[in-house]
Amino acid sequence: MANSNQLSKIPVIASPLPTFIEELYTKYQGLKEGTVANYIPELAKVNPNLFSICIVTVNGEVYEVGNYQQLFTIQSISKVFAHGLALEDHGRDYFLTRVGVEPTGEAFNAIILDEQSKRPYNPMVNAGAIATTNLIKGVDATERLNRMLDMFRRYIGHDVFVDISVFTSERTTGHRNRAMAHLMLNFGMIDPNIEESLDLYFQQCAVMVNCHDLAVMAATLANKGINPITQEQAVDSRYVRDMLSVMYTCGMYNFAGEWAYKVGIPAKSGVSGGILAVVPNQMGIAVFSPLLDARGNSIRGVKVCEELSQRLGLHLFECDNPLGKGEWQRE
Ligand code: GLN
């Protein structure tokens, strides 16, 4: 069913969600603004017209439209999940000695560290994400990669694979990320095996997912770390709050403040065009559309999430929504 523009045939009783997402899909399908990412040469080859929206509720209901089976590399969205694994490996206190939780207001690839502590600012910008991946445990590169892939499997519910072309493309051209790793090594903020950690970081960014997978991952975070389809605990529930807080304040690059204000739910975007958003205790939302704005966020993705949040009353601090919180749910 790849490239299908049909809603999946899942029996639905009295939920407005299928109609909402179909309307949004039709409304924004014609929006062709933005450009696909090209700083990783392999990413420039993507079809810019791809577009899909998927919602998975904490009860395991699935609503999806567009190219929701189209695979793409997860890119920066992986940072959320690597953060969870590093917290499980080291605990909150130690993690905070190596990576902060402060938004930067800068581009995701800015080469900056906190002046005083020398920590990278947060796990959602590249420097912090590389330092986070550096913390993933394993006796060697293979075990670290396998632990990472197994972590993704728990969230998604099936095995995942690394796109070797995208991985190689980024590995050979990722000089800026390599420079950040050296800077952090200079300050003793990461362990000396930086090539191994950079490889693992480039591999985690090149994990292949589709829009449906992203929505299941988001729904898992909405559901206390339990995958709502398989019922597997993907991450220790103690750390879900850490992951969501950092997503909320830092997940949308230097658009994070405006996103928090307008959309009001934790989210993370990636340069391949995905956006994953979490409505705690309700649902996971994913949008895929590779046309990006200047900050690296999917243009259709941002628009769809803004409108979904408004129409369904999803903003976490909404007090007075005409729809009423949760009225989208089935009787
Ligand atoms: N792999 C990309 C990088 O490190 C991820 C960036 C992104 O999605 N914002 O540059």
Residues whose N, C-alpha, C, O or C-beta is under 5 A from the ligand:
A	BS01	LIG	Q75 S76 F108 N126 C205 S269 G270 V271
